[in-house]
């Protein structure tokens, strides 16, 4: 996709992306930030993308909005907190997600679509504008990179 095509398509779907992010986050300013981040990530790989951009952009915005929600710190008044000690939550998922954020954007997106959204490989290939075989290979490489970085992080 050329830079001009990207700019035109991004401008055409921007309002729709902001609406989607606002539904998740409940705040217009934060939604605009998420959309800006999503479009920046897509811009970084625009030469690899194909039209239409809308479906891929919607997936990226949704994932970034969910990431924002996960990072929010929710607080409760001390009197509302139970006095019993609860077992500490397993933070493997949090560590795995933080490692995943260090991967290249395309690998992150493929992993999220396949494992978090449960999408079929044919659908992912269609969204990304590639073949199913290429997406299977990219997913395999993304899993391997994630595994290696996760194991390296646990050794430290």
mmCIF file of the C-alpha atoms, coordinates in Angstrom:
data_MODEL
# 
_entry.id   MODEL 
# 
loop_
_atom_site.group_PDB 
_atom_site.id 
_atom_site.type_symbol 
_atom_site.label_atom_id 
_atom_site.label_alt_id 
_atom_site.label_comp_id 
_atom_site.label_asym_id 
_atom_site.label_entity_id 
_atom_site.label_seq_id 
_atom_site.pdbx_PDB_ins_code 
_atom_site.Cartn_x 
_atom_site.Cartn_y 
_atom_site.Cartn_z 
_atom_site.occupancy 
_atom_site.B_iso_or_equiv 
_atom_site.pdbx_formal_charge 
_atom_site.auth_seq_id 
_atom_site.auth_comp_id 
_atom_site.auth_asym_id 
_atom_site.auth_atom_id 
_atom_site.pdbx_PDB_model_num 
ATOM 1   C CA . UNK A 1 1   ? 0.000   0.000   0.000  1.00 0.00 ? 1   UNK A CA 1 
ATOM 2   C CA . UNK A 1 2   ? 1.404   3.401   -0.912 1.00 0.00 ? 2   UNK A CA 1 
ATOM 3   C CA . UNK A 1 3   ? 1.615   6.208   1.602  1.00 0.00 ? 3   UNK A CA 1 
ATOM 4   C CA . UNK A 1 4   ? -1.128  8.154   -0.174 1.00 0.00 ? 4   UNK A CA 1 
ATOM 5   C CA . UNK A 1 5   ? -3.468  5.142   -0.132 1.00 0.00 ? 5   UNK A CA 1 
ATOM 6   C CA . UNK A 1 6   ? -2.738  4.652   3.554  1.00 0.00 ? 6   UNK A CA 1 
ATOM 7   C CA . UNK A 1 7   ? -3.468  8.301   4.365  1.00 0.00 ? 7   UNK A CA 1 
ATOM 8   C CA . UNK A 1 8   ? -6.769  8.224   2.483  1.00 0.00 ? 8   UNK A CA 1 
ATOM 9   C CA . UNK A 1 9   ? -7.941  4.987   4.086  1.00 0.00 ? 9   UNK A CA 1 
ATOM 10  C CA . UNK A 1 10  ? -6.784  6.053   7.553  1.00 0.00 ? 10  UNK A CA 1 
ATOM 11  C CA . UNK A 1 11  ? -8.694  9.323   7.239  1.00 0.00 ? 11  UNK A CA 1 
ATOM 12  C CA . UNK A 1 12  ? -11.796 7.464   6.042  1.00 0.00 ? 12  UNK A CA 1 
ATOM 13  C CA . UNK A 1 13  ? -11.895 5.062   9.027  1.00 0.00 ? 13  UNK A CA 1 
ATOM 14  C CA . UNK A 1 14  ? -10.591 7.380   11.753 1.00 0.00 ? 14  UNK A CA 1 
ATOM 15  C CA . UNK A 1 15  ? -14.033 8.351   13.092 1.00 0.00 ? 15  UNK A CA 1 
ATOM 16  C CA . UNK A 1 16  ? -15.124 4.712   13.205 1.00 0.00 ? 16  UNK A CA 1 
ATOM 17  C CA . UNK A 1 17  ? -11.923 3.750   15.047 1.00 0.00 ? 17  UNK A CA 1 
ATOM 18  C CA . UNK A 1 18  ? -12.417 6.500   17.624 1.00 0.00 ? 18  UNK A CA 1 
ATOM 19  C CA . UNK A 1 19  ? -15.989 5.325   18.217 1.00 0.00 ? 19  UNK A CA 1 
ATOM 20  C CA . UNK A 1 20  ? -14.807 1.772   18.796 1.00 0.00 ? 20  UNK A CA 1 
ATOM 21  C CA . UNK A 1 21  ? -12.053 2.845   21.199 1.00 0.00 ? 21  UNK A CA 1 
ATOM 22  C CA . UNK A 1 22  ? -14.496 5.116   23.062 1.00 0.00 ? 22  UNK A CA 1 
ATOM 23  C CA . UNK A 1 23  ? -16.847 2.149   23.599 1.00 0.00 ? 23  UNK A CA 1 
ATOM 24  C CA . UNK A 1 24  ? -14.027 0.278   25.333 1.00 0.00 ? 24  UNK A CA 1 
ATOM 25  C CA . UNK A 1 25  ? -12.454 3.137   27.246 1.00 0.00 ? 25  UNK A CA 1 
ATOM 26  C CA . UNK A 1 26  ? -15.338 5.519   27.900 1.00 0.00 ? 26  UNK A CA 1 
ATOM 27  C CA . UNK A 1 27  ? -13.151 8.569   27.321 1.00 0.00 ? 27  UNK A CA 1 
ATOM 28  C CA . UNK A 1 28  ? -12.828 10.477  24.046 1.00 0.00 ? 28  UNK A CA 1 
ATOM 29  C CA . UNK A 1 29  ? -9.325  11.804  24.702 1.00 0.00 ? 29  UNK A CA 1 
ATOM 30  C CA . UNK A 1 30  ? -7.990  8.389   25.614 1.00 0.00 ? 30  UNK A CA 1 
ATOM 31  C CA . UNK A 1 31  ? -9.774  6.872   22.593 1.00 0.00 ? 31  UNK A CA 1 
ATOM 32  C CA . UNK A 1 32  ? -8.081  9.380   20.302 1.00 0.00 ? 32  UNK A CA 1 
ATOM 33  C CA . UNK A 1 33  ? -4.708  8.462   21.824 1.00 0.00 ? 33  UNK A CA 1 
ATOM 34  C CA . UNK A 1 34  ? -5.357  4.777   21.187 1.00 0.00 ? 34  UNK A CA 1 
ATOM 35  C CA . UNK A 1 35  ? -6.375  5.441   17.578 1.00 0.00 ? 35  UNK A CA 1 
ATOM 36  C CA . UNK A 1 36  ? -3.265  7.544   17.059 1.00 0.00 ? 36  UNK A CA 1 
ATOM 37  C CA . UNK A 1 37  ? -1.101  4.724   18.428 1.00 0.00 ? 37  UNK A CA 1 
ATOM 38  C CA . UNK A 1 38  ? -2.867  2.194   16.216 1.00 0.00 ? 38  UNK A CA 1 
ATOM 39  C CA . UNK A 1 39  ? -2.454  4.280   13.089 1.00 0.00 ? 39  UNK A CA 1 
ATOM 40  C CA . UNK A 1 40  ? 1.204   4.831   13.923 1.00 0.00 ? 40  UNK A CA 1 
ATOM 41  C CA . UNK A 1 41  ? 1.743   1.083   14.233 1.00 0.00 ? 41  UNK A CA 1 
ATOM 42  C CA . UNK A 1 42  ? -0.068  0.474   10.972 1.00 0.00 ? 42  UNK A CA 1 
ATOM 43  C CA . UNK A 1 43  ? 1.927   3.254   9.301  1.00 0.00 ? 43  UNK A CA 1 
ATOM 44  C CA . UNK A 1 44  ? 5.148   1.542   10.314 1.00 0.00 ? 44  UNK A CA 1 
ATOM 45  C CA . UNK A 1 45  ? 4.117   -1.479  8.270  1.00 0.00 ? 45  UNK A CA 1 
ATOM 46  C CA . UNK A 1 46  ? 2.021   0.270   5.582  1.00 0.00 ? 46  UNK A CA 1 
ATOM 47  C CA . UNK A 1 47  ? 4.193   -1.021  2.752  1.00 0.00 ? 47  UNK A CA 1 
ATOM 48  C CA . UNK A 1 48  ? 3.251   -4.582  3.767  1.00 0.00 ? 48  UNK A CA 1 
ATOM 49  C CA . UNK A 1 49  ? -0.490  -3.877  4.028  1.00 0.00 ? 49  UNK A CA 1 
ATOM 50  C CA . UNK A 1 50  ? -3.154  -4.164  1.380  1.00 0.00 ? 50  UNK A CA 1 
ATOM 51  C CA . UNK A 1 51  ? -6.526  -2.475  1.016  1.00 0.00 ? 51  UNK A CA 1 
ATOM 52  C CA . UNK A 1 52  ? -8.936  -2.354  2.736  1.00 0.00 ? 52  UNK A CA 1 
ATOM 53  C CA . UNK A 1 53  ? -7.302  -1.130  5.923  1.00 0.00 ? 53  UNK A CA 1 
ATOM 54  C CA . UNK A 1 54  ? -10.455 -0.925  8.065  1.00 0.00 ? 54  UNK A CA 1 
ATOM 55  C CA . UNK A 1 55  ? -10.588 -4.505  9.381  1.00 0.00 ? 55  UNK A CA 1 
ATOM 56  C CA . UNK A 1 56  ? -6.931  -4.591  10.364 1.00 0.00 ? 56  UNK A CA 1 
ATOM 57  C CA . UNK A 1 57  ? -7.196  -1.146  11.967 1.00 0.00 ? 57  UNK A CA 1 
ATOM 58  C CA . UNK A 1 58  ? -10.253 -2.217  13.979 1.00 0.00 ? 58  UNK A CA 1 
ATOM 59  C CA . UNK A 1 59  ? -8.359  -5.225  15.359 1.00 0.00 ? 59  UNK A CA 1 
ATOM 60  C CA . UNK A 1 60  ? -5.340  -3.126  16.307 1.00 0.00 ? 60  UNK A CA 1 
ATOM 61  C CA . UNK A 1 61  ? -7.506  -0.445  17.982 1.00 0.00 ? 61  UNK A CA 1 
ATOM 62  C CA . UNK A 1 62  ? -9.456  -3.050  19.927 1.00 0.00 ? 62  UNK A CA 1 
ATOM 63  C CA . UNK A 1 63  ? -6.255  -4.726  21.143 1.00 0.00 ? 63  UNK A CA 1 
ATOM 64  C CA . UNK A 1 64  ? -4.671  -1.438  22.173 1.00 0.00 ? 64  UNK A CA 1 
ATOM 65  C CA . UNK A 1 65  ? -7.850  -0.378  24.006 1.00 0.00 ? 65  UNK A CA 1 
ATOM 66  C CA . UNK A 1 66  ? -7.910  -3.680  25.881 1.00 0.00 ? 66  UNK A CA 1 
ATOM 67  C CA . UNK A 1 67  ? -4.232  -3.228  26.754 1.00 0.00 ? 67  UNK A CA 1 
ATOM 68  C CA . UNK A 1 68  ? -5.033  0.211   28.157 1.00 0.00 ? 68  UNK A CA 1 
ATOM 69  C CA . UNK A 1 69  ? -7.822  -1.236  30.272 1.00 0.00 ? 69  UNK A CA 1 
ATOM 70  C CA . UNK A 1 70  ? -5.498  -3.911  31.630 1.00 0.00 ? 70  UNK A CA 1 
ATOM 71  C CA . UNK A 1 71  ? -2.917  -1.314  32.640 1.00 0.00 ? 71  UNK A CA 1 
ATOM 72  C CA . UNK A 1 72  ? -5.386  0.807   34.593 1.00 0.00 ? 72  UNK A CA 1 
ATOM 73  C CA . UNK A 1 73  ? -4.945  0.720   38.318 1.00 0.00 ? 73  UNK A CA 1 
ATOM 74  C CA . UNK A 1 74  ? -8.263  0.296   40.051 1.00 0.00 ? 74  UNK A CA 1 
ATOM 75  C CA . UNK A 1 75  ? -8.325  1.314   43.684 1.00 0.00 ? 75  UNK A CA 1 
ATOM 76  C CA . UNK A 1 76  ? -10.754 0.545   46.462 1.00 0.00 ? 76  UNK A CA 1 
ATOM 77  C CA . UNK A 1 77  ? -11.145 2.209   49.833 1.00 0.00 ? 77  UNK A CA 1 
ATOM 78  C CA . UNK A 1 78  ? -9.346  0.341   52.603 1.00 0.00 ? 78  UNK A CA 1 
ATOM 79  C CA . UNK A 1 79  ? -12.566 -0.463  54.437 1.00 0.00 ? 79  UNK A CA 1 
ATOM 80  C CA . UNK A 1 80  ? -13.902 -2.223  51.321 1.00 0.00 ? 80  UNK A CA 1 
ATOM 81  C CA . UNK A 1 81  ? -10.918 -4.556  51.085 1.00 0.00 ? 81  UNK A CA 1 
ATOM 82  C CA . UNK A 1 82  ? -11.340 -7.925  52.768 1.00 0.00 ? 82  UNK A CA 1 
ATOM 83  C CA . UNK A 1 83  ? -9.067  -8.458  55.748 1.00 0.00 ? 83  UNK A CA 1 
ATOM 84  C CA . UNK A 1 84  ? -8.396  -12.069 54.827 1.00 0.00 ? 84  UNK A CA 1 
ATOM 85  C CA . UNK A 1 85  ? -5.251  -12.678 52.851 1.00 0.00 ? 85  UNK A CA 1 
ATOM 86  C CA . UNK A 1 86  ? -5.992  -13.849 49.365 1.00 0.00 ? 86  UNK A CA 1 
ATOM 87  C CA . UNK A 1 87  ? -3.515  -15.962 47.422 1.00 0.00 ? 87  UNK A CA 1 
ATOM 88  C CA . UNK A 1 88  ? -1.260  -13.894 45.201 1.00 0.00 ? 88  UNK A CA 1 
ATOM 89  C CA . UNK A 1 89  ? -2.415  -13.916 41.564 1.00 0.00 ? 89  UNK A CA 1 
ATOM 90  C CA . UNK A 1 90  ? -0.299  -15.699 39.017 1.00 0.00 ? 90  UNK A CA 1 
ATOM 91  C CA . UNK A 1 91  ? 1.519   -13.011 37.077 1.00 0.00 ? 91  UNK A CA 1 
ATOM 92  C CA . UNK A 1 92  ? 2.703   -15.245 34.245 1.00 0.00 ? 92  UNK A CA 1 
ATOM 93  C CA . UNK A 1 93  ? 0.079   -13.774 31.945 1.00 0.00 ? 93  UNK A CA 1 
ATOM 94  C CA . UNK A 1 94  ? 1.200   -10.229 32.752 1.00 0.00 ? 94  UNK A CA 1 
ATOM 95  C CA . UNK A 1 95  ? 4.832   -11.133 32.113 1.00 0.00 ? 95  UNK A CA 1 
ATOM 96  C CA . UNK A 1 96  ? 3.895   -12.872 28.873 1.00 0.00 ? 96  UNK A CA 1 
ATOM 97  C CA . UNK A 1 97  ? 1.949   -9.814  27.685 1.00 0.00 ? 97  UNK A CA 1 
ATOM 98  C CA . UNK A 1 98  ? 4.832   -7.498  28.548 1.00 0.00 ? 98  UNK A CA 1 
ATOM 99  C CA . UNK A 1 99  ? 7.224   -9.709  26.581 1.00 0.00 ? 99  UNK A CA 1 
ATOM 100 C CA . UNK A 1 100 ? 4.754   -9.784  23.700 1.00 0.00 ? 100 UNK A CA 1 
ATOM 101 C CA . UNK A 1 101 ? 4.796   -5.972  23.559 1.00 0.00 ? 101 UNK A CA 1 
ATOM 102 C CA . UNK A 1 102 ? 8.502   -6.109  22.741 1.00 0.00 ? 102 UNK A CA 1 
ATOM 103 C CA . UNK A 1 103 ? 7.862   -8.112  19.565 1.00 0.00 ? 103 UNK A CA 1 
ATOM 104 C CA . UNK A 1 104 ? 7.493   -6.450  16.157 1.00 0.00 ? 104 UNK A CA 1 
ATOM 105 C CA . UNK A 1 105 ? 4.017   -5.069  15.471 1.00 0.00 ? 105 UNK A CA 1 
ATOM 106 C CA . UNK A 1 106 ? 3.043   -7.658  12.880 1.00 0.00 ? 106 UNK A CA 1 
ATOM 107 C CA . UNK A 1 107 ? 4.012   -10.533 15.172 1.00 0.00 ? 107 UNK A CA 1 
ATOM 108 C CA . UNK A 1 108 ? 2.045   -8.982  18.045 1.00 0.00 ? 108 UNK A CA 1 
ATOM 109 C CA . UNK A 1 109 ? -0.992  -8.571  15.837 1.00 0.00 ? 109 UNK A CA 1 
ATOM 110 C CA . UNK A 1 110 ? -0.875  -12.119 14.501 1.00 0.00 ? 110 UNK A CA 1 
ATOM 111 C CA . UNK A 1 111 ? -0.486  -13.577 18.005 1.00 0.00 ? 111 UNK A CA 1 
ATOM 112 C CA . UNK A 1 112 ? -3.386  -11.500 19.333 1.00 0.00 ? 112 UNK A CA 1 
ATOM 113 C CA . UNK A 1 113 ? -5.697  -12.350 16.458 1.00 0.00 ? 113 UNK A CA 1 
ATOM 114 C CA . UNK A 1 114 ? -4.947  -16.072 16.670 1.00 0.00 ? 114 UNK A CA 1 
ATOM 115 C CA . UNK A 1 115 ? -4.692  -16.669 20.421 1.00 0.00 ? 115 UNK A CA 1 
ATOM 116 C CA . UNK A 1 116 ? -6.687  -13.882 22.040 1.00 0.00 ? 116 UNK A CA 1 
ATOM 117 C CA . UNK A 1 117 ? -9.382  -13.447 19.436 1.00 0.00 ? 117 UNK A CA 1 
ATOM 118 C CA . UNK A 1 118 ? -9.447  -17.083 18.290 1.00 0.00 ? 118 UNK A CA 1 
ATOM 119 C CA . UNK A 1 119 ? -9.452  -16.134 14.620 1.00 0.00 ? 119 UNK A CA 1 
ATOM 120 C CA . UNK A 1 120 ? -8.876  -18.678 11.891 1.00 0.00 ? 120 UNK A CA 1 
ATOM 121 C CA . UNK A 1 121 ? -5.641  -18.506 9.919  1.00 0.00 ? 121 UNK A CA 1 
ATOM 122 C CA . UNK A 1 122 ? -7.519  -17.867 6.675  1.00 0.00 ? 122 UNK A CA 1 
ATOM 123 C CA . UNK A 1 123 ? -9.208  -14.814 8.232  1.00 0.00 ? 123 UNK A CA 1 
ATOM 124 C CA . UNK A 1 124 ? -5.905  -13.494 9.574  1.00 0.00 ? 124 UNK A CA 1 
ATOM 125 C CA . UNK A 1 125 ? -4.301  -13.937 6.155  1.00 0.00 ? 125 UNK A CA 1 
ATOM 126 C CA . UNK A 1 126 ? -7.170  -12.033 4.541  1.00 0.00 ? 126 UNK A CA 1 
ATOM 127 C CA . UNK A 1 127 ? -6.928  -9.153  7.014  1.00 0.00 ? 127 UNK A CA 1 
ATOM 128 C CA . UNK A 1 128 ? -3.155  -8.859  6.703  1.00 0.00 ? 128 UNK A CA 1 
ATOM 129 C CA . UNK A 1 129 ? -3.292  -9.310  2.948  1.00 0.00 ? 129 UNK A CA 1 
ATOM 130 C CA . UNK A 1 130 ? -1.092  -12.366 2.755  1.00 0.00 ? 130 UNK A CA 1 
ATOM 131 C CA . UNK A 1 131 ? -1.380  -16.095 2.196  1.00 0.00 ? 131 UNK A CA 1 
ATOM 132 C CA . UNK A 1 132 ? -2.441  -18.565 4.848  1.00 0.00 ? 132 UNK A CA 1 
ATOM 133 C CA . UNK A 1 133 ? 0.891   -20.412 4.527  1.00 0.00 ? 133 UNK A CA 1 
ATOM 134 C CA . UNK A 1 134 ? 2.836   -17.185 5.094  1.00 0.00 ? 134 UNK A CA 1 
ATOM 135 C CA . UNK A 1 135 ? 0.699   -16.363 8.153  1.00 0.00 ? 135 UNK A CA 1 
ATOM 136 C CA . UNK A 1 136 ? 1.268   -19.844 9.627  1.00 0.00 ? 136 UNK A CA 1 
ATOM 137 C CA . UNK A 1 137 ? 5.017   -19.351 9.233  1.00 0.00 ? 137 UNK A CA 1 
ATOM 138 C CA . UNK A 1 138 ? 4.836   -15.832 10.704 1.00 0.00 ? 138 UNK A CA 1 
ATOM 139 C CA . UNK A 1 139 ? 2.798   -17.169 13.639 1.00 0.00 ? 139 UNK A CA 1 
ATOM 140 C CA . UNK A 1 140 ? 5.364   -19.911 14.209 1.00 0.00 ? 140 UNK A CA 1 
ATOM 141 C CA . UNK A 1 141 ? 8.186   -17.366 14.218 1.00 0.00 ? 141 UNK A CA 1 
ATOM 142 C CA . UNK A 1 142 ? 6.240   -15.088 16.564 1.00 0.00 ? 142 UNK A CA 1 
ATOM 143 C CA . UNK A 1 143 ? 5.634   -17.953 18.996 1.00 0.00 ? 143 UNK A CA 1 
ATOM 144 C CA . UNK A 1 144 ? 9.308   -18.892 18.913 1.00 0.00 ? 144 UNK A CA 1 
ATOM 145 C CA . UNK A 1 145 ? 10.432  -15.305 19.523 1.00 0.00 ? 145 UNK A CA 1 
ATOM 146 C CA . UNK A 1 146 ? 7.924   -14.959 22.370 1.00 0.00 ? 146 UNK A CA 1 
ATOM 147 C CA . UNK A 1 147 ? 9.111   -18.205 23.945 1.00 0.00 ? 147 UNK A CA 1 
ATOM 148 C CA . UNK A 1 148 ? 12.775  -17.233 23.727 1.00 0.00 ? 148 UNK A CA 1 
ATOM 149 C CA . UNK A 1 149 ? 12.234  -13.765 25.201 1.00 0.00 ? 149 UNK A CA 1 
ATOM 150 C CA . UNK A 1 150 ? 9.985   -15.143 27.945 1.00 0.00 ? 150 UNK A CA 1 
ATOM 151 C CA . UNK A 1 151 ? 12.541  -17.776 28.955 1.00 0.00 ? 151 UNK A CA 1 
ATOM 152 C CA . UNK A 1 152 ? 15.342  -15.196 28.884 1.00 0.00 ? 152 UNK A CA 1 
ATOM 153 C CA . UNK A 1 153 ? 13.272  -12.894 31.095 1.00 0.00 ? 153 UNK A CA 1 
ATOM 154 C CA . UNK A 1 154 ? 12.645  -15.679 33.644 1.00 0.00 ? 154 UNK A CA 1 
ATOM 155 C CA . UNK A 1 155 ? 16.361  -16.477 33.896 1.00 0.00 ? 155 UNK A CA 1 
ATOM 156 C CA . UNK A 1 156 ? 17.200  -12.905 34.887 1.00 0.00 ? 156 UNK A CA 1 
# 
